[in-house]
Every structure is written in structure tokens, then in C-alpha cells.
């Protein structure tokens, strides 16, 4: 379910390898590794956004728990929605970049034909 949400795939759609768009004779190891690096960099960035969002929410909860003054407590309360926004932005950015990568791979395949 998470993969469906992140990658925007439907249940009936078959999982497509990024290499299927290229002829086996034309694709060399350097090209395969470049595609893998791009996909992994996008996933790494998503995980960084999610990690930052979770850390921000945990920081907010910790500040609220140990707050002695009201302004300090409000700083903690502000951290929680900021963490949610950070995680949501990371998911949005991941999906947008995933679509751009897919379009680029399709465009590259169409140009080579």
C-alpha cells in the first residue's frame, strides 16, 4: 500500500523495470548504474525529509514535556505541525521527481527509436 501511494501505481498495473525502455544491446553498464543512482538518490532524499519531519515532531513533544515557560511550550507546539509539513513536502517532492524521472526515461527511449 505504501508503494502504491508513493509511486502512484495502481493495483492492476504491472511493475515495470526502468531498463525495459531500452534495448538490451544499447544499454551499457554505465547507463544502468546512472539510472540506479538517480532512483536511489530520489529515495534517499525522501527518507531525509521523513527523518527530518519525525525528528522535528519528537523535538516538539520533548520541548512540550519539559517546558517551564509558556513561550517555550509554544515553540514545542510549533515544531509538531512543522514536522508534519516537512514530511508531507518530502512525499510530494518524491512523487513529483519520480514522475519527472519516468518522463525523462520515456522521452529518452522515444528519441532513440
VOGU-3710 file (C-alpha; in Angstrom, 3 decimals, decimal comma):
1> xxxxxxxxxx> 0,000/0,000/0,000  2,823/2,426/0,786  4,488/1,671/-2,541  1,179/2,339/-4,304  0,855/5,678/-2,502  4,439/6,795/-3,100  4,892/5,605/-6,644  1,309/6,215/-7,760  0,889/2,704/-9,133  -2,479/1,058/-9,468
11> xxxxxxxxxx> -3,065/-2,489/-8,284  -3,621/-3,808/-11,808  -0,540/-2,148/-13,303  2,426/-4,486/-13,694  5,693/-3,469/-12,094  7,918/-2,140/-14,855  11,680/-2,168/-14,677  13,369/1,100/-15,671  15,558/-0,917/-18,046  12,652/-2,199/-20,156
21> xxxxxxxxxx> 12,532/1,102/-22,012  15,928/0,471/-23,575  17,158/-2,158/-25,962  19,453/-4,606/-24,243  22,131/-4,012/-26,879  22,107/-0,231/-26,445  22,166/-0,119/-22,647  25,637/-0,401/-21,171  26,594/-0,816/-17,537  27,317/2,892/-17,102
31> xxxxxxxxxx> 23,768/3,746/-18,205  22,218/1,153/-15,897  24,214/2,474/-12,968  23,238/6,070/-13,783  19,548/5,114/-13,736  20,016/3,290/-10,436  21,880/6,234/-8,895  19,118/8,620/-9,912  16,360/6,429/-8,489  18,264/5,778/-5,272
41> xxxxxxxxxx> 19,096/9,468/-4,825  15,404/10,303/-5,069  14,538/7,678/-2,449  17,387/8,865/-0,224  16,045/12,400/-0,386  12,570/11,189/0,579  13,992/9,375/3,587  15,881/12,514/4,605  12,697/14,574/4,537  10,829/11,948/6,538
51> xxxxxxxxxx> 13,656/11,668/9,067  13,722/15,442/9,484  9,948/15,560/9,929  9,948/12,840/12,573  12,864/14,481/14,380  11,018/17,804/14,375  7,885/16,210/15,846  9,876/14,386/18,525  11,676/17,627/19,357  8,337/19,384/19,717
61> xxxxxxxxxx> 6,994/16,705/22,039  10,163/16,806/24,132  10,065/20,584/24,420  6,405/20,458/25,451  7,158/17,803/28,064  9,993/19,776/29,687  8,699/23,320/29,114  8,751/25,604/32,147  7,611/28,768/30,433  4,689/29,301/28,103
71> xxxxxxxxxx> 6,746/30,666/25,193  8,927/27,552/25,371  5,854/25,337/25,265  4,519/27,217/22,234  7,847/26,676/20,467  7,333/22,938/21,013  3,761/23,121/19,773  5,001/24,883/16,613  7,512/22,092/15,942  4,848/19,401/15,601
81> xxxxxxxxxx> 2,962/20,809/12,579  6,279/21,914/11,092  7,425/18,280/11,203  4,198/17,125/9,561  4,599/19,732/6,821  8,217/18,668/6,273  7,249/15,004/5,848  4,333/15,867/3,574  6,534/18,102/1,442  9,075/15,282/1,150
91> xxxxxxxxxx> 6,419/12,866/-0,110  5,107/15,456/-2,581  8,616/16,171/-3,865  9,419/12,456/-4,187  6,311/11,787/-6,261  6,950/14,835/-8,460  10,568/13,814/-9,107  9,538/10,190/-9,722  7,147/11,374/-12,457  9,874/13,583/-13,957
101> xxxxxxxxxx> 12,331/10,694/-13,980  9,762/8,437/-15,647  9,015/11,078/-18,289  12,725/11,520/-18,974  13,254/7,797/-19,385  10,264/7,565/-21,743  11,469/10,593/-23,724  14,973/9,134/-23,997  13,549/5,873/-25,248  11,373/7,620/-27,855
111> xxx> 14,290/9,711/-29,136  16,470/6,632/-29,618  13,875/4,839/-31,759
//
